[in-house]
Amino acid sequence: MTSRRNFLKNVGSGAAVAGAAGAGIIAAPSVAKAQQSYKFRLNHFAGETSMFYTLTILPFAERIKKLSGGRIEFQPFPGGVLSPPLEAYKTVEDGIADAGQMTPLYIVNRDPVNTFYGGHVGGMPPEMMMHWLYKGGGQELLAEHRRATMKLHSIPLSIGPNEIWHSHVPIRTSADLKGLKFRTAGAWAQILNEYFGGAATTVSGSEIYTMLERKGVDVIEWSSPAENIKMGFQNAAPYIIMPAPHTNCFLFELIMPVAKWDALPDDVKYMIETAARASTPETLFAWTIEDMKAMKEMRKSKAEIITPDPSLAVELREAGRKWAMKKAEEQTAKGDPWMKKVTDSYYAFYDDWAENAVYRAVD
């Protein structure tokens, strides 16, 4: 019997290439080749009602289709259709999907480099992050790393603002984190345990509300106000902690196996890159507007909003840097240069911004 995995891999495997002349298009003249169309099955990690899905991948899919005059189509599959949400990268690596849009947050345990792209603890806010990506070398480093370590091509595709916490206990200082059962992921899970005495656990989004409501955990992070209010977290715990400095922004990336990407014509690559670059700030704009609307509703809920003491942000920022430097040393000792290379780039830009962008009224 054919397994579900093999079925998905074999049916429509690879980019579907078709032209006006059907299968003969490959041997047709260059004018006909220019009319080839490309269709990619694109895997995602979030459900189809989530803003992670509706505000990040759907606008991109529409934009690239229009930009290419219908020649290039990405068919999104919500999380859980082609793979479990936390195995989204593997689905692309295994060829089950032609492409994927993922957050590196969920593969920090696989490689600590991913912390800088998945939302580093005490790290860059959105505007600084976009400057580092597009003008500071961050995008090139990500692409090089993916090719060298995962045989994937990577393009930044969408960025979101900082997250908030929902808690059964008030959290104002780092001392309040000790002993807390905390649903989280990525580097923050490790830093929480190692530096603040917490007890982190990682589960997919669909399980979080029940865990929080039944007090299986003391506190959770998932996303920003607009996404969290849709999940109803303000009704499952009595406190909302914001801002939560563990994640000041989060990035998504478009990934595709190197062999598939390299085989595409240059004009197709350019259109995909252009659509992705246009989608990244547009996602942030749309997400922020939705967050502002959600904040009005959250203030009407029974949950108390707590603003942590500024010392919490300072201590998390220091812990995030210390953790990254430690990981860079460990990886270098193993013969892996990537963590040090990205850490050096990230913090060099961070410090330069902090020192020399002070004339601007920005976060």
C-alpha positions in Angstrom: 0.0 0.0 0.0 1.3 3.5 -0.9 2.0 5.5 2.2 0.6 9.0 2.7 4.2 10.4 2.7 5.1 8.7 -0.6 1.7 9.7 -2.1 2.3 13.3 -1.3 5.9 13.1 -2.5 5.0 11.5 -5.9 1.8 13.3 -6.8 2.8 16.6 -8.4 6.4 16.3 -7.1 8.6 19.2 -8.0 7.7 22.4 -9.6 5.0 21.7 -12.2 6.3 23.0 -15.4 3.8 23.5 -18.2 3.5 25.7 -21.3 1.2 26.4 -24.2 2.7 23.5 -26.1 2.4 21.0 -23.2 5.3 18.5 -22.7 7.0 19.7 -25.9 7.8 23.0 -24.3 11.2 21.9 -23.1 12.4 21.4 -26.7 10.7 24.5 -28.0 12.4 27.8 -29.0 13.4 30.3 -26.4 10.3 32.5 -27.0 8.1 29.6 -26.0 10.3 28.8 -23.0 9.6 32.2 -21.7 6.0 31.3 -21.4 6.7 28.3 -19.0 4.7 28.3 -15.8 5.8 27.1 -12.4 3.7 25.8 -9.6 5.1 25.0 -6.2 3.4 23.2 -3.2 4.3 25.4 -0.3 4.2 23.9 3.3 3.4 26.1 6.3 3.5 25.5 10.0 0.3 27.3 11.2 -3.4 26.7 10.7 -5.3 28.4 7.9 -7.1 30.8 10.3 -3.9 31.9 12.0 -2.4 35.3 11.2 0.9 33.5 10.8 -0.8 32.1 7.7 -3.2 34.8 6.5 -0.9 37.8 6.9 2.3 36.2 5.8 1.9 33.5 3.1 -1.4 34.3 1.4 -0.5 37.9 0.4 2.8 36.7 -1.0 1.1 33.9 -3.0 -1.3 36.5 -4.5 1.5 39.0 -5.1 3.8 36.6 -7.0 0.9 35.3 -9.1 0.0 38.9 -10.2 3.6 40.0 -10.6 4.3 37.0 -12.9 1.1 37.3 -14.9 0.0 33.9 -13.6 3.3 32.2 -14.6 4.4 31.5 -11.0 2.0 30.0 -8.4 2.7 29.0 -4.9 0.0 26.7 -3.5 0.0 27.1 0.3 -0.8 24.2 2.6 -1.6 25.0 6.2 0.2 23.4 9.1 -0.9 19.8 9.7 -1.8 19.0 6.1 1.6 17.9 4.7 3.3 17.5 8.0 2.9 18.1 11.7 3.6 21.9 12.4 6.9 21.3 14.2 8.2 19.2 11.3 7.7 21.8 8.6 11.3 22.1 7.6 11.8 18.4 7.3 8.9 18.2 4.8 10.8 20.5 2.4 14.1 18.7 3.0 12.4 15.3 2.3 10.8 16.6 -0.9 7.2 16.2 0.3 6.7 19.9 -0.4 8.5 22.0 -3.1 8.9 25.0 -0.8 8.0 26.2 2.7 7.5 29.3 4.7 8.8 28.7 8.2 10.0 30.5 11.3 13.6 29.4 12.3 12.4 29.5 15.9 11.5 25.9 15.9 14.9 24.6 14.8 17.1 26.5 17.3 17.8 23.1 19.0 19.1 21.8 15.7 21.4 24.8 15.1 21.7 27.8 17.5 22.3 30.1 14.5 18.5 30.1 14.0 17.9 32.1 17.2 18.9 35.3 15.3 16.3 34.8 12.7 13.6 33.2 14.8 13.4 36.0 17.4 16.5 36.3 19.6 16.1 36.9 23.3 16.5 40.6 24.0 17.4 41.1 20.3 16.6 43.4 17.5 13.2 45.0 17.1 11.6 44.9 13.6 13.0 48.0 11.9 16.6 47.2 13.1 16.1 43.6 12.0 15.1 44.6 8.4 18.1 47.0 8.1 20.5 44.2 9.2 18.9 41.7 6.8 18.8 43.9 3.7 21.8 46.2 4.3 23.9 44.6 7.0 24.6 41.2 5.6 22.0 39.2 7.6 20.1 38.0 4.5 23.3 36.8 2.8 24.5 35.0 5.9 21.1 33.2 6.2 21.2 32.1 2.6 24.8 30.9 2.9 24.1 29.0 6.1 21.0 27.3 4.7 22.9 26.1 1.6 25.9 24.9 3.6 24.1 23.1 6.3 20.6 22.2 5.0 20.9 22.2 1.2 18.1 24.8 1.1 17.8 28.2 -0.5 16.4 30.8 1.8 14.8 34.2 1.3 13.3 36.4 4.1 9.6 36.4 3.7 7.6 38.4 6.3 8.4 39.8 9.7 6.3 40.3 12.8 6.5 42.5 16.0 7.3 41.5 19.6 5.2 39.0 21.5 3.4 39.1 24.9 2.9 36.7 27.7 -0.3 35.3 29.3 0.3 34.2 32.9 -1.3 32.8 36.0 1.2 34.8 38.1 2.3 38.4 37.9 5.8 38.8 36.4 7.6 42.1 37.0 11.3 41.1 37.5 13.5 38.2 36.6 13.1 36.8 40.1 9.4 36.1 39.2 10.5 33.7 36.5 12.1 31.2 38.9 10.3 27.9 39.0 7.7 28.9 36.4 6.4 26.3 34.0 6.6 28.2 30.7 5.3 27.2 27.3 7.9 28.6 24.9 10.4 27.6 22.2 13.7 28.4 20.7 16.6 30.0 22.6 14.3 31.5 25.2 13.5 28.0 26.4 17.1 27.3 27.0 17.9 30.7 28.5 14.9 30.6 30.8 16.1 27.3 32.2 19.8 28.0 32.4 19.8 31.7 33.5 16.5 32.2 35.3 15.5 28.9 36.9 12.4 28.3 34.8 11.0 25.1 33.4 10.3 25.5 29.7 8.1 23.2 27.5 7.4 23.3 23.8 4.1 22.3 22.3 2.3 23.3 19.0 -0.2 26.2 19.0 -3.3 24.0 19.0 -2.4 22.7 22.5 -1.6 26.0 24.2 -5.0 27.2 25.3 -5.9 24.0 27.0 -2.6 23.8 28.8 -2.9 27.4 30.0 -6.6 27.2 31.0 -6.0 23.9 33.0 -2.8 25.4 34.6 -0.6 22.7 33.0 1.7 25.7 32.6 2.0 28.9 34.5 2.7 31.2 31.6 2.8 31.0 27.8 4.1 32.9 24.8 2.7 32.5 21.4 2.5 35.7 19.5 1.5 39.4 19.6 -1.9 40.8 20.8 -3.9 40.2 17.5 -3.0 36.6 17.2 -3.3 35.9 20.9 -6.7 37.4 21.2 -8.0 35.2 18.4 -6.7 32.2 20.5 -8.6 33.5 23.6 -5.6 33.5 25.9 -6.9 36.7 27.6 -9.7 34.5 29.0 -7.5 31.6 30.1 -5.2 33.4 32.5 -5.6 36.5 34.7 -2.4 38.4 33.7 -1.0 39.8 30.4 2.6 40.7 30.6 3.8 43.3 28.0 6.1 44.1 26.5 7.7 40.7 26.8 11.4 41.3 25.9 12.2 37.6 25.1 11.2 38.2 21.4 11.3 41.7 20.0 10.4 40.5 16.5 10.2 37.3 14.5 11.2 36.5 11.0 9.8 34.0 8.5 11.7 32.6 5.5 10.8 31.1 2.2 12.8 27.9 1.7 13.3 25.6 -1.3 15.8 22.8 -2.0 18.9 24.2 -3.7 18.5 21.9 -6.7 15.0 23.3 -7.4 15.9 26.9 -6.9 19.1 26.8 -8.9 17.3 25.2 -11.9 14.9 28.2 -12.2 15.5 30.9 -14.8 16.9 34.2 -13.6 13.7 36.1 -14.3 11.6 33.7 -12.2 14.1 33.9 -9.3 14.0 37.7 -9.5 10.2 37.8 -9.4 10.1 35.5 -6.4 12.7 37.6 -4.6 10.9 40.8 -5.4 7.6 39.5 -4.2 9.1 38.3 -1.0 10.9 41.5 -0.3 7.8 43.5 -0.8 5.8 41.2 1.4 8.2 41.5 4.4 7.4 45.1 5.5 3.8 44.8 4.3 3.3 42.0 6.8 4.7 44.1 9.6 2.4 47.0 8.7 -0.7 44.9 8.6 0.2 43.0 11.7 0.9 46.1 13.7 -2.5 47.6 12.7 -4.2 44.4 13.8 -2.3 44.5 17.1 -3.5 48.0 17.8 -7.1 46.9 17.3 -6.6 43.9 19.5 -5.1 46.0 22.3 -8.4 47.9 22.6 -10.2 44.6 23.1 -7.6 43.2 25.5 -8.1 46.2 27.8 -11.8 45.4 28.0 -11.0 41.8 29.2 -10.8 40.7 32.8 -7.1 40.1 32.5 -4.8 42.6 34.2 -2.1 44.1 32.0 1.3 44.2 33.8 4.2 46.3 32.5 7.4 44.6 33.8 10.2 46.6 35.5 12.7 47.9 33.0 15.3 45.7 34.7 13.7 42.6 33.2 14.4 43.7 29.6 18.0 44.6 30.5 18.6 41.2 32.1 17.1 39.3 29.3 19.1 41.2 26.8 22.3 40.5 28.7 21.4 36.8 29.0 20.6 36.6 25.3 24.0 37.9 24.4 25.8 35.8 26.9 24.1 32.6 25.7 24.9 33.4 22.0 28.6 34.0 22.8 28.8 30.8 24.7 27.1 28.9 21.9 29.5 30.5 19.4 32.5 29.3 21.4 31.0 25.7 21.7 30.3 25.5 18.0 33.7 26.8 17.0 35.3 24.2 19.3 33.4 21.6 17.3 34.7 22.9 14.0 31.4 24.7 13.1 32.1 28.4 12.3 28.6 29.5 11.6 27.4 30.5 15.1 30.4 32.8 15.6 30.1 34.3 12.1 26.4 35.2 12.6 26.8 36.2 16.2 29.6 38.6 15.3 27.6 40.1 12.4 24.4 40.4 14.5 25.8 42.1 17.5 28.2 44.3 15.5 25.1 45.7 13.7 23.1 45.9 16.9 25.8 47.9 18.7 26.4 50.2 15.7 22.6 50.9 15.6 22.4 51.5 19.4 25.3 53.9 19.2 24.7 55.8 15.9 20.9 55.7 15.3 20.1 57.6 18.5 19.3 60.7 16.5 16.1 58.9 15.3 12.9 58.5 17.3 12.7 54.8 16.7 12.6 51.7 19.0 
